[in-house]
Amino acid sequence: MATLHGNWQISSPHGSGNLFLWADSWGSRTPKVETPDHPFALVDDRLWDFFQTLPLALPALKNADIQSQLLTLPSGEINDILAPLVTGQNLADQATEQVNLHPWQVPGVGLTPLQTVTLLQSIPLGGTLPGTVGQEFYFYAHLYRWCLDLVVRGKFLPGLRETAIGYEAVWLPLLDSTQDQTRLAQFTQAVPPCCLAVPLPETVNPPQTLVLDLLQQLVQAQITHTSPSLPSHKEPWLQTWLTGLTKADAQPCGSGKAMQRLSTVLDHWCLPVQAYLAQRENQALAQRQFRGALKLLPPVKPDVTWRLAYGLQALDDDQFWVPAEAIWSAESEPLLWQGRTINQPEESLLRGLGVAADLYDPIA
């Protein structure tokens, strides 16, 4: 049985991101020799025919160009030949020392952000997907629902992003509430391992990089697809930017001095909330997965004094607690605590204590 997979390829200065669709099957051939090509991946007509059987809103892919993407996948040995594990294969059937991650060239097709939106709209959150669709699509669908929530609440700002061919108009999600920062932490922790098979730029937090890039691209596609055209403006450079904000197929804005000035103005305008903009290069959001918190401890006999403990609390798990003593005594950064990595723990704690001191003078 074949299974559909999807891996988000993050955006780059050379273009927007895309959802890479591919499939593998138990019924494929057994490898005879070691090869860099995925031996169990569907190709050509088998891949097109399989797409037709799926209960998803896929675009007309028959005429799409097949791409080859390098994916790092769990692999083991079959008849002493290294091969990727097939979806559904039980890892317990392989000796632990024989399973490792290995790069494979996989054929498939890429969906634009707008095509990805159409696909995710067809995934029922209340129902179940057939076994022919990978479970990672549930993750993508829930992330898309978060995108819709941000759009409805108006949590986005216009901007400009520099690319290899000039500036392009973008919409940037604004994650300035505890609710959205908590969701970001939860999605970051919940990224399926198979979604990280695509090589990512070296970052502090690869799962969060993927979440932020996909979220921004979905918000961008949703807004430009549904926005009405804005009134014309007499300045051509400004009209180009406004068109890019409301049309999915708009051309880049160019790289002239007018665009450079507009980029500077927008940067200054967004400066107060710069740390909360959902951009994959925004490392400030990576440091907001934990918040300063206070814990009231009851007295221990014979003492009758209540104690107020300071520490950090995970946004995605209110039971995860890092006492201030562990933070102050840490000899290096990042801090590793109970299996989790905490970047800049002292700064996060001091930021939280600063907020608490404004509300309760004795803390200061």
TAMO-V150559 format. One record per run of one state. SS is the DSSP state (H for helix, E for strand, - for the rest). FROM is the first residue (numbers start at 1). TO is the last residue. If there is no record, write none. Layout:
BEGIN
ss: <SS/SS>
from: <FROM/FROM>
to: <TO/TO>
END
This chain:
BEGIN
ss: <-/E/-/E/-/E/-/E/-/E/-/E/-/H/-/E/-/E/-/H/-/H/-/E/-/H/-/E/-/H/-/E/-/E/-/H/-/H/E/-/H/-/H/-/E/-/H/E/-/H/-/E/-/E/-/E/H/-/E/-/E/-/H/-/H/->
from: <1/2/10/12/13/15/16/18/26/37/38/41/42/44/53/67/79/81/85/91/94/96/99/100/112/113/122/133/134/136/153/156/164/166/175/178/191/193/198/199/206/227/236/247/254/255/257/277/278/283/287/290/298/307/315/317/324/329/335/338/340/343/345/360/361/364>
to: <1/9/11/12/14/15/17/25/36/37/40/41/43/52/66/78/80/84/90/93/95/98/99/111/112/121/132/133/135/152/155/163/165/174/177/190/192/197/198/205/226/235/246/253/254/256/276/277/282/286/289/297/306/314/316/323/328/334/337/339/342/344/359/360/363/364>
END
